[in-house]
């Protein structure tokens, strides 16, 4: 079956999507995970696909990999993947390990963003998703600020005067709109 790509004359093959229904059993049990894996394999064969991805959280991912290692021939077309939340937490934890002892701790402390306990227990080890993400974003912004500062100290600001004029006009326009904006606050929330 063919479908037309929106806004063009290009036709593309239509794809079928499938979703695993929930199983009313604890996901921590091997039998539940094994049943879900078998259901994914059945979906794969029904859709006539070479392989099928199975997205799961960290705990289930470990169980899926263990079962897959015990029965590789049975689940050779199943591709287990970490969900985006747990994948992001893992990446943030790796970044935290890399930054440990680099002086990043001082940046967060001196800016008053986090104290030493939060930095050690939540930010650098990826233990608290929101704190870790906020801390890494603040650190990245700080490093970019230093980079820009050094760039303009080295090259001067004069060659970029026209661009700075445009940016200042944009900032003034946004500030003007915010000054003129009327925000609705429900009566019961004040």
N, C-alpha and C positions, 0 to 999 in steps of 0.2 A: 504494500500500500504506500502511496506517495502523498506527501503534504507540501503545500506551498509555504515557503518562508515568508513571514509577514513583511510587507513593504517591498518585496522583490518578485521576480518571476522565477526564481530558483526553486526547484523542487528537491526535497530531501526525503529519505526513507523515514517512514513513521516508526517510532520506537514504542515498545511496550514496557511499562513499569510495573513492578510488583512489590508489595510490602508484606512483611511477615506479620501475621496477626499475633496478638499478645497471648502468652501461655499463662494460665492461672496457677502457676507453681513458682516456688522460690527460685530466683535466677542463680542463687548460690549453689544449687544442687547440680551435679554433673549430668543427671538424667534429663533435667530441664534444658540445659545448654546443648546436650547431645540431640535432643528432640528438635530444638530450634535449628541446629546445623543440618539435620536430615531434611527438615522442611525447606531450608534454603537450597539444598541440593535438588530437591524435587522442583522447586520454582525454576532453578537453572535449566533442568532438563525440559520442562514445559515450555520455556521461552527459547529453547534451542540456542543456548549461549555456551561459549567455551568456558567461561568462568563467571563467578558472581561474587560481588563484595558483600561482606557482613560487617556492619559498623556496630561497635559496642563500647561500653565503658571499660575502664582499666581492669577491674576485677574479672569481668566476663571475658575480656580479651585474653587474659592469662589462661583461663579455663579452656577457651576455644583453641588456643595454641597448643595446650597440653594434649587435648583430645586429638587434634590434628597430627601431632607428633606420634601419638600412639596408633593412629589409624590413617597413615598418609594416603594409602590407595583409595580409601573410602571418601576422603575429602580433598582430593587433589585439585579440584576446580573451585574450591572455596577460598576466597581471599579475605582473611580477617583484617579489619582496619580499626584503629582507635577513632572514636568520635572526636569531633573538633574541640570540645571542651577539654577532654583529657589529653588530647594531643597538644593543645596550647599550654596546659599546665605543665606538661613534660618539657616543652621547649623553654618555658619560663624558668623552670627548675634548673635546666642545663645552663641557661644564661646566668642565673644566680651563682651556680658553682664556678663558672668561669670568672665572674666578677669578684668573687670572694677574695678579700685582701687587696683589692685594686685601688681602694680609696673611694669607691662608690658610696660606701657606708657614710663617709664624711659629708658627701654631697647631700644625702637625705637628712642627716642630722643637722647640719648647718642651715639648711633651708627650713627646718622645723616641720618637715613632712612626717617623719617617723622617728621614734625613739630607738635606742639600741636593741631592746628586746623584740620589738616588732620587726626590725630589720633582720635580725638573726632567725627568728622563728616563723616569720610570715613572708618576707620579701625574698631573701636569698635562697630559701629552700623551696619556694613555690607553694608553701603551706596554705596561704590565703590568696585565692585567685584575684580578688579585687585589689588588695593591697599590692600584690606582686605586679599586676598589670599597671596600676597607677604609678608605682615606683619606677618601673622600667620606662614608661612613657615620659615621666619627669626627667629621668636621667638622659634619655635620648634628646629631649628638648634642650636640656642644659648643654649637652655636648655640641649640638647644632649651633646654639647661641655662641659658644666659645669659638667654633669654627668660623662663623660669620664675622665675629669681632676681629679675629686674626686676619681673615681675608681682607677686610676693609682697612685694617691698620697697614697691611702690606701694600695693597693696590690703591688705596685712597677711595674716597666716595665720589669724587668729581666725575669720573667716566660714567657713573650710573645715576647722575642727577635726574635725568628724564624719567627713569623707572621709579626712582624714589618719589618724584612728584606725582606720578600716577597712583602709587601706593598710598601716599598721604591723602589724595583726593578720595580714594576708595574708603579709607578709614574714616574720614570726615563724613562721608555720605552714610556709612553704617551707623556712626555715632548719632548723626542727626535723626535717622529713622528710629533708633532706640529711644532717643529723647522724646520723639513724637508718638511713640507706640503707646497704646492703651492696653493694659493687661487686665484680663477678667479674673477676678478672685471671687469664688463662691462665698456667699454670706456666712455659711456655717463653718468655714475653715479659718476665719480670722479670730 
